[in-house]
Amino acid sequence: SFQTGNVISVLISSRDKDLIQSLNPGDNLNDVQFYSPIAIFQGTGVVNAKTEIKVGPRKGDFSVDIKVSSS
């Protein structure tokens, strides 16, 4: 949903229960492909935070913050 420095925030639908359960703070994510309008690169990441959205149209979904490192 947004990026600040080397941390990205990703929204995950509550329907993706297996994915939500598999991502926890401190988990390493290896061999991830990141892309933006100006770049595509392979890298690694660490899950910084996982937060359930409590109000609004995305209620029940999750926001996951990932700190990105290029490899």
Steps between C-alpha positions, in 0.01 A plus 500: 500500500794737558876524548715702737876471455576128482176389668196406296150442629294231330126442545391136518137395471351307791411232240873414475505334843794267423717790385405713802580217742836433332627860538618606845726780628864398473443258211755519217369508144759379251510532120217754474441695181425867569375740236397860462439730204876565478670174606475123532747312722548182700556537870426385850278638769414469865143522627500798740134501600164334431189692600134411461293787363223567755279759327396617155445322171811279548390385849629147564779528242865534607776754442849345491814716517810356330850646529666451159866418430641457151712192437 
